[in-house]
Amino acid sequence: MSISSQAEMLGMQKASEAVALTLKRMREYAKPGMSTAELDEFGRAVLAAFGARSAPKLTYGFPGWTCISVNHEIAHGIPTQKTILQEGDLVNVDVSAELEGFWADNGGSFVLGEDLHQHQKLVNASRDILRIAIANIRDGVKIAQVGGIIEAEARKRGYRVIKNLTGHGIGRNLHEEPHSIANYYDKYNRTKFRKNSVIAVETFISTKASWAYENGDGWTLTARDGSYVAQHEHTIVVTDGLPVILTGENGIWN
């Protein structure tokens, strides 16, 4: 989507506020002993209060209102009554939704409670790298260049990136052009960021693996070597200077 009017900007801001505050409140609500299904139901209620509808359920028939991935799960984790959150878990919540014809997306990994398993360093790396990546996005910059920055920053910290999960355009649908805002330098991608375009930029920072595989349930992605992965994501508007971060209220950088 390319923003062409104040009405479109306001529509994107409303949708982005809904997903951002839902993500923030879900993170605050999560407690050890709670099932991921309970956390997901809380997220559903928050989205409903905004009048927003779950994007993965609308678009793909996903069996949950939000995606909740725990520990070795990388993305698209299905909320269930069987998955019980524990102190020190690495938890990722990804919230995307439609509101009045506009779509927004955001996500964030966090350590639940005390950092018993030393995941916080990975979480911090993912957050910091997203900040650096977004600061380098502007009109005319090659998408591949920002991917190279993400990968280089991960390597500096002793990590890798997941190469088959990417950011994407968004606005009037959940996934739009550009469809591949990768976390590495893709020499074949010559596409550039364009002013006024709306994109969802996300990091996938990994302890070892560089590829995510579906685990057999049709949705959940994991690594085959037991790697842990942290993800953080904002919906932004590209400008000729620093981008406008539409989902800033999610507090993932706090």
N, C-alpha and C positions, 0 to 999 in steps of 0.2 A: 504494500500500500504506500502511496505517496500522499502526504498531507497537502491538500489544496485549498482548505478553507478553515476558518475558525471553528465551524461546527464539527468538522472531522477531528480537529485537535481536541475539542471538548469531549467528543465521543470516546476517543482513545484514552483520554485522561480518566474518564469515569470507569471504563473497563479495567484500566491498569490499577486504579485505586482499589477496585474490588478484589482483584487477585493478589495485590500486594498486602492488603490488610488481612486477607484470609490466610496467606502464608505466615504473616507475623503472628496472628492469633493462634494458629495451629502449633507453631513452634513454642509459644508460651504455654499452651494447653497440654502439650505432651508430657507424660509422667511415666516413670518406671511402673510396670504392672498393668499398664493400659494396652489394649489390643490396637493394632493399626486400623482395624475396622471402626473402633470407637473414635479414633482420631479423625478418620475420614468422614464419619458421620457429623462430627463437629464442624469440619470444613464445609460440608454440604450446607449445613444450617447457616454458616456465615455467608457463603455465596448467595444463598436464597434470600437473605436479608437485604442484600444489595440488588436483588432482582436478576442476578447473573446465573448462567447455566454452565455446567461443567463442559469444557471443550473436548476432552478425550472421550467422554461418554457420548456427546453429540456427534462427534466426527467419526469415531472409530468403534463405538459400542463398548468402550473400556468398562470392565467390571468393577468400577469404583468411581468416586467423584473426583478424587485427586490421586496422584501417583505417590506412593510411600515406599521407599526402598531402604532396607535395613542391612547394615554391615556389608556383606559381600555382594549384595544386590547393587547394581550400578544405576539402573533407571527402569521406569515403567513397572515398579513393584505393585502388586495387587494387594489392596488392604484386605485383611482377613481377621477372623476371630482367633485364629490359631497363632498368629504372630504377636507375641507379647513383648513389649518394649522393656529393655533392661538397662540398669544404670551403666553408663559408659558406652552404650551403643552408638555407632555412626548411623545417623538417620538422615535421609534426604526426602524432602517434601517438594513436589512440583505441582504448582497450581496454575491452570490455564482455564479461561472462561470466555463466554460470549455475553455481551450486555448491549442491548439495543442495536445489534448489527455490527458491533465492534468486538474484536478479539484481542486478548492480551495474555501474556505468559510470563511466569517467573518461577524460580526455584532456589533452594538452598540446602546445603548439608550442614549438620551441626552435631555436636556431641551431646548426648542426653545425660544431664547431671555431671557427675565427676568424670574426669578423663582417665578412666581406669586402664584403657588400652592404648593410650598415646596416639589418638586420632586427631587431636587438636592442631598439630603442626600441619597435617595434610589439609584440614579445613581452612586454616589461615592462608595456606599457599593458594588454594583455589579462589578464595575471596580477593586476595591481593592481586592475583593474575588477572581476574576479571576487571578489576579497577584499572590496571595498566592497559589492558586491551581496549576498553571503552575510551580511555583517554587518547588513544591513537586512531580512533575512528572519526573520519570526517569526509566531506564530499571529495571524490576523486581518488581516495586511497584504495589500493587494491585489497580485496578481501584476503587474498593469499598472504599479503604482507602482515596483516594482523594475526593470521593463523601462525605465521612464523614467529611472531613475537610471543604468542601464548606458549608455543612449544619450547622456545629458547628460555623463557622465564621458568617453565617447569623443570627443564634440565638443570638450570642454575641451582635449584632447590633439591635436586636429587630425585625428581619424579619424571614420569612420562605422561603422555596424553592419550586419550581414547580417540582413535582416528575415524571410527565409523559412526560417531554421534556428533551432530553439528547444530549450530544455531541456524536461524532461518528468518525469512521475511514473515510478516504478520500484519493483521489489520482488519481486513474484511473476511478473512478465513484464518484458521489456526496456522496453516503452513502455506506460505506464498513465496514468490521469488524475492531474493535469491534463496534457493533451497539448500545451499551448502556453505555455511559460514564455519569452516573447519577449524580445529585446534592445532593445525600444523600447516606448513607451507606447501600448498598444492600448486606446482608449477603449471599445471594445465588449466587452472582457474584464473582467467584474466579479467573477471568481473570486478567492477569498482563499486564502492559505496556511493550512493547518490543522495544529494541534499533532499530533505523532506521525506525520505523513505523511512518506514517503520520496520525495525528488525528486533528479533529476540537473540541476544548474544549470550552464549553460555560456555563455561569451562567444564571440561571433564579431566580432572587431574588424578593420575593413577600412581600407585606405589610401584607397580611393575608392568602390568599388561598394557597393550596398545590396541586391543580389540575387544568388543563386547559381543556376547553370544546369547541368543534366546535359550532359556534354561529348561524348556519343555512344557511350560504352562501357557504358551502362546503369547506371552507379554513380557515377563520379567527378563532383564538382561543382566548377565554376570560375566566375570572373567573366568577362564578355564584354569588359572593358576592361583586362585584365591586372593587376588589383589583387592585392595580397597580403593575406592574412587570417591572423590568429592566433587560436587557440581554446584555452581552458582550461576544465576541467570537474571538478567534484566531485560525488559522491553524498553527500547530507546528510539528516539527520532534523530536521524543523521542531520547535521547542519554543516556549515562551512567553518565551524569552530568546534568547541566541545559539544558532544551530543546532549540532548535533553533526555534525562532518565525518567521515564514515566512511572516506573514501579519502585521509586526510591523509598516509599513508605514501608516497604517490607522489612527494612532494618537489617538486611543481611551483612552490611558493612559495620554495624554497630558493635 
